[in-house]
Amino acid sequence: MDVEGKIIVITGAAGGIGEALAERFKSAGAKHLVIADLNLDGASAVAERVGGTAMRADVGQESDVKALVEATERDVGAIDLFCSNAGIATADNLAAPNDEWQLIWDVNVMAHVYAARHVVPLMVKRGGGYLLNTCSAAGLLNQIGGAAYGVTKHAAVGLGEWIAMTYAHQGIRVSLLCPQAVRTAMTSGEAMDNAGVAAAAADGMMEPATLAESVIEGLRDERFLILPHAEVATYMTRKSADYDRWIRGMNRFHQSIYADQSG
Ligand SMILES: NC(=O)c1ccc[n+]([C@@H]2O[C@H](COP(=O)([O-])OP(=O)(O)OC[C@H]3O[C@@H](n4cnc5c(N)ncnc54)[C@H](O)[C@@H]3O)[C@@H](O)[C@H]2O)c1
Protein backbone atom coordinates (compact mmCIF):
# COMPACT_ATOMS: atom_id res chain seq x y z
CA MET A 1 0.00 0.00 0.00
CA ASP A 2 1.07 3.47 -0.85
CA VAL A 3 -0.32 5.86 1.79
CA GLU A 4 -0.70 8.67 -0.74
CA GLY A 5 -4.37 9.70 -1.03
CA LYS A 6 -5.44 7.42 1.84
CA ILE A 7 -7.70 8.09 4.84
CA ILE A 8 -5.82 6.85 7.89
CA VAL A 9 -6.71 6.51 11.57
CA ILE A 10 -3.86 6.25 14.11
CA THR A 11 -4.48 5.51 17.78
CA GLY A 12 -2.02 6.59 20.45
CA ALA A 13 -0.92 9.32 18.07
CA ALA A 14 -0.52 12.19 20.56
CA GLY A 15 3.15 11.28 20.88
CA GLY A 16 5.87 8.74 20.24
CA ILE A 17 5.52 6.22 17.43
CA GLY A 18 1.96 7.26 16.54
CA GLU A 19 2.97 10.90 16.15
CA ALA A 20 5.97 9.93 13.98
CA LEU A 21 3.71 7.80 11.77
CA ALA A 22 1.27 10.69 11.40
CA GLU A 23 4.03 13.07 10.34
CA ARG A 24 5.56 10.59 7.87
CA PHE A 25 2.16 9.64 6.39
CA LYS A 26 1.39 13.33 5.95
CA SER A 27 4.66 13.94 4.10
CA ALA A 28 3.93 10.88 1.93
CA GLY A 29 0.67 12.49 0.80
CA ALA A 30 -2.00 10.87 2.98
CA LYS A 31 -5.42 12.39 2.20
CA HIS A 32 -6.59 12.74 5.82
CA LEU A 33 -5.27 11.64 9.20
CA VAL A 34 -7.41 11.00 12.26
CA ILE A 35 -5.27 11.39 15.37
CA ALA A 36 -6.83 9.46 18.23
CA ASP A 37 -5.57 9.32 21.80
CA LEU A 38 -6.64 9.34 25.44
CA ASN A 39 -4.83 12.65 25.59
CA LEU A 40 -7.02 14.99 23.50
CA ASP A 41 -4.78 18.05 23.95
CA GLY A 42 -1.77 16.12 22.63
CA ALA A 43 -3.83 14.66 19.80
CA SER A 44 -5.13 18.11 18.87
CA ALA A 45 -1.60 19.53 18.68
CA VAL A 46 -0.49 16.72 16.34
CA ALA A 47 -3.69 17.00 14.27
CA GLU A 48 -3.11 20.71 13.83
CA ARG A 49 0.43 20.08 12.57
CA VAL A 50 -0.64 17.42 10.05
CA GLY A 51 -3.91 19.11 9.04
CA GLY A 52 -5.92 16.20 10.43
CA THR A 53 -8.73 15.59 12.89
CA ALA A 54 -8.20 14.88 16.59
CA MET A 55 -10.48 12.50 18.45
CA ARG A 56 -10.40 11.38 22.06
CA ALA A 57 -10.62 7.61 22.42
CA ASP A 58 -9.70 5.18 25.16
CA VAL A 59 -8.85 2.15 23.04
CA GLY A 60 -9.42 -0.16 25.97
CA GLN A 61 -13.14 0.73 25.79
CA GLU A 62 -15.03 -0.84 22.91
CA SER A 63 -17.58 2.00 22.81
CA ASP A 64 -14.76 4.52 22.19
CA VAL A 65 -13.18 2.47 19.38
CA LYS A 66 -16.60 1.92 17.78
CA ALA A 67 -17.32 5.67 17.99
CA LEU A 68 -13.91 6.45 16.47
CA VAL A 69 -14.58 4.19 13.47
CA GLU A 70 -18.14 5.46 13.02
CA ALA A 71 -17.24 9.15 13.34
CA THR A 72 -14.36 8.78 10.88
CA GLU A 73 -16.50 6.96 8.30
CA ARG A 74 -19.30 9.52 8.70
CA ASP A 75 -17.33 12.78 8.91
CA VAL A 76 -14.09 12.04 7.03
CA GLY A 77 -14.66 9.09 4.71
CA ALA A 78 -13.97 5.39 4.26
CA ILE A 79 -10.98 4.24 6.31
CA ASP A 80 -8.23 2.83 4.07
CA LEU A 81 -5.69 2.14 6.82
CA PHE A 82 -6.39 1.70 10.54
CA CYS A 83 -3.25 1.89 12.68
CA SER A 84 -4.01 0.34 16.06
CA ASN A 85 -0.94 1.68 17.79
CA ALA A 86 -1.73 2.77 21.36
CA GLY A 87 -0.10 0.58 23.95
CA ILE A 88 1.13 0.61 27.52
CA ALA A 89 3.71 -1.17 29.65
CA THR A 90 2.46 -2.18 33.11
CA ALA A 91 2.39 -5.32 35.29
CA ASP A 92 6.11 -6.04 35.14
CA ASN A 93 6.00 -9.23 37.18
CA LEU A 94 3.85 -11.99 38.67
CA ALA A 95 3.10 -9.97 41.82
CA ALA A 96 1.57 -7.05 39.92
CA PRO A 97 -2.12 -6.63 40.85
CA ASN A 98 -4.83 -8.16 38.67
CA ASP A 99 -6.24 -4.77 37.73
CA GLU A 100 -2.88 -3.84 36.16
CA TRP A 101 -2.89 -7.11 34.17
CA GLN A 102 -6.48 -6.42 33.09
CA LEU A 103 -5.69 -2.86 32.00
CA ILE A 104 -2.75 -3.89 29.82
CA TRP A 105 -4.80 -6.76 28.37
CA ASP A 106 -7.55 -4.29 27.43
CA VAL A 107 -5.19 -1.74 25.88
CA ASN A 108 -2.60 -4.00 24.21
CA VAL A 109 -4.91 -6.79 23.02
CA MET A 110 -8.63 -6.01 23.16
CA ALA A 111 -8.08 -2.64 21.44
CA HIS A 112 -6.93 -4.56 18.32
CA VAL A 113 -9.98 -6.86 18.62
CA TYR A 114 -12.32 -3.85 18.90
CA ALA A 115 -10.72 -2.06 15.94
CA ALA A 116 -10.90 -5.13 13.72
CA ARG A 117 -14.43 -5.98 14.89
CA HIS A 118 -15.74 -2.57 13.81
CA VAL A 119 -13.63 -1.77 10.76
CA VAL A 120 -13.05 -5.14 9.03
CA PRO A 121 -16.73 -5.72 8.04
CA LEU A 122 -16.81 -2.25 6.43
CA MET A 123 -13.56 -2.93 4.59
CA VAL A 124 -14.73 -6.37 3.42
CA LYS A 125 -17.94 -4.80 2.09
CA ARG A 126 -15.95 -2.38 -0.07
CA GLY A 127 -13.47 -4.98 -1.28
CA GLY A 128 -10.56 -4.51 1.11
CA GLY A 129 -8.58 -2.43 3.56
CA TYR A 130 -5.44 -2.40 5.63
CA LEU A 131 -4.72 -2.89 9.34
CA LEU A 132 -1.37 -1.87 10.82
CA ASN A 133 -1.19 -3.16 14.39
CA THR A 134 1.69 -1.99 16.53
CA CYS A 135 2.87 -5.02 18.45
CA SER A 136 6.54 -5.20 19.45
CA ALA A 137 9.60 -7.41 19.13
CA ALA A 138 8.39 -8.44 22.62
CA GLY A 139 5.50 -10.19 20.85
CA LEU A 140 8.01 -12.46 19.11
CA LEU A 141 10.89 -12.66 21.59
CA ASN A 142 9.27 -11.74 24.92
CA GLN A 143 10.29 -8.92 27.28
CA ILE A 144 12.84 -9.15 30.06
CA GLY A 145 11.45 -7.21 33.03
CA GLY A 146 7.98 -6.94 31.48
CA ALA A 147 5.76 -9.98 32.16
CA ALA A 148 2.42 -8.64 30.96
CA TYR A 149 4.03 -6.63 28.17
CA GLY A 150 5.54 -9.80 26.65
CA VAL A 151 2.32 -11.77 27.17
CA THR A 152 -0.01 -9.16 25.67
CA LYS A 153 2.26 -8.46 22.72
CA HIS A 154 2.38 -12.22 21.94
CA ALA A 155 -1.42 -12.21 22.04
CA ALA A 156 -1.49 -9.21 19.69
CA VAL A 157 0.76 -11.09 17.25
CA GLY A 158 -1.52 -14.14 17.49
CA LEU A 159 -4.57 -11.99 16.78
CA GLY A 160 -2.88 -10.34 13.79
CA GLU A 161 -1.98 -13.77 12.35
CA TRP A 162 -5.58 -14.91 12.84
CA ILE A 163 -7.06 -11.86 11.12
CA ALA A 164 -4.64 -12.17 8.20
CA MET A 165 -5.25 -15.88 7.66
CA THR A 166 -9.02 -15.49 7.97
CA TYR A 167 -9.60 -12.43 5.80
CA ALA A 168 -6.76 -12.34 3.23
CA HIS A 169 -9.01 -13.63 0.43
CA GLN A 170 -11.49 -10.82 1.20
CA GLY A 171 -8.93 -8.10 0.61
CA ILE A 172 -7.88 -7.47 4.21
CA ARG A 173 -4.16 -6.86 4.50
CA VAL A 174 -2.42 -6.86 7.87
CA SER A 175 1.00 -5.68 8.97
CA LEU A 176 2.36 -6.07 12.47
CA LEU A 177 4.90 -3.47 13.52
CA CYS A 178 7.41 -5.19 15.81
CA PRO A 179 10.26 -2.88 16.81
CA GLN A 180 12.75 -3.21 19.63
CA ALA A 181 13.48 0.00 21.58
CA VAL A 182 12.31 3.31 20.15
CA ARG A 183 12.98 6.67 21.81
CA THR A 184 9.54 7.67 23.16
CA ALA A 185 7.89 8.37 26.52
CA MET A 186 7.50 4.60 26.95
CA THR A 187 11.27 4.07 27.03
CA SER A 188 12.08 7.23 28.98
CA GLY A 189 12.22 5.18 32.18
CA GLU A 190 8.86 6.19 33.59
CA ALA A 191 6.55 3.67 31.91
CA MET A 192 8.74 0.59 31.75
CA ASP A 193 11.24 -0.41 34.43
CA ASN A 194 14.91 0.34 33.70
CA ALA A 195 15.82 -3.31 33.26
CA GLY A 196 13.10 -3.68 30.63
CA VAL A 197 14.34 -0.62 28.77
CA ALA A 198 17.97 -1.79 28.99
CA ALA A 199 17.01 -5.22 27.60
CA ALA A 200 14.89 -3.79 24.77
CA ALA A 201 17.65 -1.31 23.89
CA ALA A 202 20.48 -3.87 23.84
CA ASP A 203 20.79 -3.32 20.06
CA GLY A 204 20.37 0.45 20.37
CA MET A 205 17.55 2.97 20.66
CA MET A 206 15.86 3.90 17.37
CA GLU A 207 14.49 7.37 16.64
CA PRO A 208 10.73 7.40 15.86
CA ALA A 209 11.33 9.09 12.49
CA THR A 210 13.68 6.25 11.45
CA LEU A 211 11.04 3.72 12.44
CA ALA A 212 8.39 5.60 10.44
CA GLU A 213 10.59 5.24 7.36
CA SER A 214 10.64 1.46 7.69
CA VAL A 215 6.86 1.46 8.16
CA ILE A 216 6.46 3.26 4.82
CA GLU A 217 8.63 0.55 3.19
CA GLY A 218 6.86 -2.30 4.99
CA LEU A 219 3.43 -1.01 3.93
CA ARG A 220 4.61 -0.49 0.37
CA ASP A 221 5.79 -4.13 0.24
CA GLU A 222 2.70 -5.26 2.20
CA ARG A 223 4.92 -7.25 4.56
CA PHE A 224 3.12 -9.05 7.39
CA LEU A 225 5.95 -8.42 9.84
CA ILE A 226 7.54 -4.99 9.80
CA LEU A 227 10.84 -5.31 11.65
CA PRO A 228 12.60 -1.94 11.86
CA HIS A 229 15.41 -3.71 13.78
CA ALA A 230 16.65 -6.34 11.34
CA GLU A 231 18.26 -8.41 14.15
CA VAL A 232 14.79 -9.50 15.27
CA ALA A 233 14.44 -11.84 12.28
CA THR A 234 17.74 -13.55 13.22
CA TYR A 235 16.67 -13.92 16.85
CA MET A 236 13.35 -15.46 15.74
CA THR A 237 15.21 -17.99 13.60
CA ARG A 238 17.45 -18.93 16.53
CA LYS A 239 14.44 -19.24 18.84
CA SER A 240 12.55 -21.59 16.53
CA ALA A 241 15.68 -23.62 15.70
CA ASP A 242 16.40 -24.52 19.34
CA TYR A 243 13.79 -23.31 21.86
CA ASP A 244 15.61 -24.76 24.94
CA ARG A 245 18.88 -23.10 24.02
CA TRP A 246 17.02 -19.83 23.44
CA ILE A 247 15.39 -19.98 26.92
CA ARG A 248 18.79 -20.64 28.52
CA GLY A 249 20.27 -17.69 26.63
CA MET A 250 17.39 -15.41 27.63
CA ASN A 251 17.79 -16.41 31.28
CA ARG A 252 21.51 -15.51 31.11
CA PHE A 253 20.53 -12.22 29.48
CA HIS A 254 17.96 -11.59 32.27
CA GLN A 255 20.60 -12.25 34.94
CA SER A 256 23.17 -9.98 33.29
CA ILE A 257 20.64 -7.13 32.87
CA TYR A 258 19.57 -7.32 36.54
CA ALA A 259 23.20 -7.61 37.73
CA ASP A 260 23.97 -4.39 35.81
CA GLN A 261 20.91 -2.65 37.27
CA SER A 262 21.85 -3.47 40.86
CA GLY A 263 25.55 -2.67 40.36
N1 LIG B 1 8.89 2.73 22.40
C1 LIG B 1 9.29 1.49 22.18
O1 LIG B 1 10.46 1.13 22.41
C2 LIG B 1 8.33 0.47 21.61
C3 LIG B 1 8.86 -0.72 21.12
C4 LIG B 1 8.00 -1.68 20.61
C5 LIG B 1 6.65 -1.42 20.55
N2 LIG B 1 6.16 -0.26 21.05
C6 LIG B 1 4.70 -0.06 20.97
O2 LIG B 1 4.45 1.09 20.21
C7 LIG B 1 3.19 1.64 20.57
C8 LIG B 1 3.36 3.12 20.83
O3 LIG B 1 4.25 3.27 21.92
P1 LIG B 1 5.17 4.55 22.12
O4 LIG B 1 6.53 4.07 22.39
O5 LIG B 1 4.94 5.56 21.07
O6 LIG B 1 4.59 5.03 23.53
P2 LIG B 1 4.19 6.47 24.06
O7 LIG B 1 3.92 6.24 25.50
O8 LIG B 1 5.16 7.50 23.63
O9 LIG B 1 2.82 6.77 23.28
C9 LIG B 1 1.68 6.02 23.51
C10 LIG B 1 0.47 6.88 23.25
O10 LIG B 1 -0.68 6.07 23.49
C11 LIG B 1 -1.61 6.80 24.26
N3 LIG B 1 -2.43 5.87 25.01
C12 LIG B 1 -2.09 5.14 26.12
N4 LIG B 1 -3.15 4.43 26.53
C13 LIG B 1 -4.17 4.71 25.69
C14 LIG B 1 -5.51 4.31 25.61
N5 LIG B 1 -6.04 3.46 26.51
N6 LIG B 1 -6.28 4.81 24.61
C15 LIG B 1 -5.77 5.68 23.72
N7 LIG B 1 -4.49 6.10 23.75
C16 LIG B 1 -3.72 5.63 24.72
C17 LIG B 1 -0.78 7.71 25.14
O11 LIG B 1 -1.54 8.83 25.60
C18 LIG B 1 0.36 8.09 24.19
O12 LIG B 1 0.06 9.24 23.45
C19 LIG B 1 2.73 0.84 21.78
O13 LIG B 1 1.83 -0.16 21.37
C20 LIG B 1 4.02 0.21 22.28
O14 LIG B 1 3.78 -0.96 23.02
C21 LIG B 1 6.96 0.69 21.56
The ligand as an SDF file (V2000), in Angstrom:
LIG
                    3D

 44 48  0  0  0  0  0  0  0  0999 V2000
    8.8920    2.7290   22.4000 N   0  0  0  0  0  0  0  0  0  0  0  0
    9.2850    1.4870   22.1830 C   0  0  0  0  0  0  0  0  0  0  0  0
   10.4630    1.1270   22.4090 O   0  0  0  0  0  0  0  0  0  0  0  0
    8.3310    0.4740   21.6060 C   0  0  0  0  0  0  0  0  0  0  0  0
    8.8620   -0.7250   21.1190 C   0  0  0  0  0  0  0  0  0  0  0  0
    8.0040   -1.6760   20.6070 C   0  0  0  0  0  0  0  0  0  0  0  0
    6.6460   -1.4230   20.5470 C   0  0  0  0  0  0  0  0  0  0  0  0
    6.1580   -0.2630   21.0460 N   0  0  0  0  0  0  0  0  0  0  0  0
    4.7030   -0.0620   20.9670 C   0  0  0  0  0  0  0  0  0  0  0  0
    4.4520    1.0870   20.2090 O   0  0  0  0  0  0  0  0  0  0  0  0
    3.1890    1.6420   20.5660 C   0  0  0  0  0  0  0  0  0  0  0  0
    3.3560    3.1240   20.8300 C   0  0  0  0  0  0  0  0  0  0  0  0
    4.2520    3.2750   21.9160 O   0  0  0  0  0  0  0  0  0  0  0  0
    5.1740    4.5550   22.1230 P   0  0  0  0  0  0  0  0  0  0  0  0
    6.5300    4.0700   22.3930 O   0  0  0  0  0  0  0  0  0  0  0  0
    4.9370    5.5590   21.0650 O   0  0  0  0  0  0  0  0  0  0  0  0
    4.5910    5.0340   23.5260 O   0  0  0  0  0  0  0  0  0  0  0  0
    4.1870    6.4750   24.0640 P   0  0  0  0  0  0  0  0  0  0  0  0
    3.9160    6.2370   25.5010 O   0  0  0  0  0  0  0  0  0  0  0  0
    5.1640    7.4970   23.6340 O   0  0  0  0  0  0  0  0  0  0  0  0
    2.8170    6.7730   23.2820 O   0  0  0  0  0  0  0  0  0  0  0  0
    1.6770    6.0190   23.5090 C   0  0  0  0  0  0  0  0  0  0  0  0
    0.4680    6.8810   23.2480 C   0  0  0  0  0  0  0  0  0  0  0  0
   -0.6770    6.0660   23.4890 O   0  0  0  0  0  0  0  0  0  0  0  0
   -1.6130    6.8010   24.2560 C   0  0  0  0  0  0  0  0  0  0  0  0
   -2.4320    5.8740   25.0120 N   0  0  0  0  0  0  0  0  0  0  0  0
   -2.0940    5.1360   26.1160 C   0  0  0  0  0  0  0  0  0  0  0  0
   -3.1460    4.4260   26.5340 N   0  0  0  0  0  0  0  0  0  0  0  0
   -4.1690    4.7150   25.6900 C   0  0  0  0  0  0  0  0  0  0  0  0
   -5.5140    4.3140   25.6140 C   0  0  0  0  0  0  0  0  0  0  0  0
   -6.0370    3.4580   26.5120 N   0  0  0  0  0  0  0  0  0  0  0  0
   -6.2770    4.8050   24.6090 N   0  0  0  0  0  0  0  0  0  0  0  0
   -5.7670    5.6770   23.7210 C   0  0  0  0  0  0  0  0  0  0  0  0
   -4.4930    6.1040   23.7490 N   0  0  0  0  0  0  0  0  0  0  0  0
   -3.7220    5.6320   24.7240 C   0  0  0  0  0  0  0  0  0  0  0  0
   -0.7760    7.7080   25.1400 C   0  0  0  0  0  0  0  0  0  0  0  0
   -1.5350    8.8260   25.5950 O   0  0  0  0  0  0  0  0  0  0  0  0
    0.3610    8.0850   24.1940 C   0  0  0  0  0  0  0  0  0  0  0  0
    0.0650    9.2440   23.4490 O   0  0  0  0  0  0  0  0  0  0  0  0
    2.7330    0.8430   21.7830 C   0  0  0  0  0  0  0  0  0  0  0  0
    1.8260   -0.1600   21.3690 O   0  0  0  0  0  0  0  0  0  0  0  0
    4.0160    0.2070   22.2790 C   0  0  0  0  0  0  0  0  0  0  0  0
    3.7850   -0.9640   23.0240 O   0  0  0  0  0  0  0  0  0  0  0  0
    6.9640    0.6920   21.5650 C   0  0  0  0  0  0  0  0  0  0  0  0
  1  2  1  0
  2  3  2  0
  2  4  1  0
  4  5  1  0
  4 44  2  0
  5  6  2  0
  6  7  1  0
  7  8  2  0
  8  9  1  0
  8 44  1  0
  9 10  1  0
  9 42  1  0
 10 11  1  0
 11 12  1  0
 11 40  1  0
 12 13  1  0
 13 14  1  0
 14 15  2  0
 14 16  1  0
 14 17  1  0
 17 18  1  0
 18 19  2  0
 18 20  1  0
 18 21  1  0
 21 22  1  0
 22 23  1  0
 23 24  1  0
 23 38  1  0
 24 25  1  0
 25 26  1  0
 25 36  1  0
 26 27  1  0
 26 35  1  0
 27 28  2  0
 28 29  1  0
 29 30  1  0
 29 35  2  0
 30 31  1  0
 30 32  2  0
 32 33  1  0
 33 34  2  0
 34 35  1  0
 36 37  1  0
 36 38  1  0
 38 39  1  0
 40 41  1  0
 40 42  1  0
 42 43  1  0
M  CHG  2   8   1  16  -1
M  END
$$$$
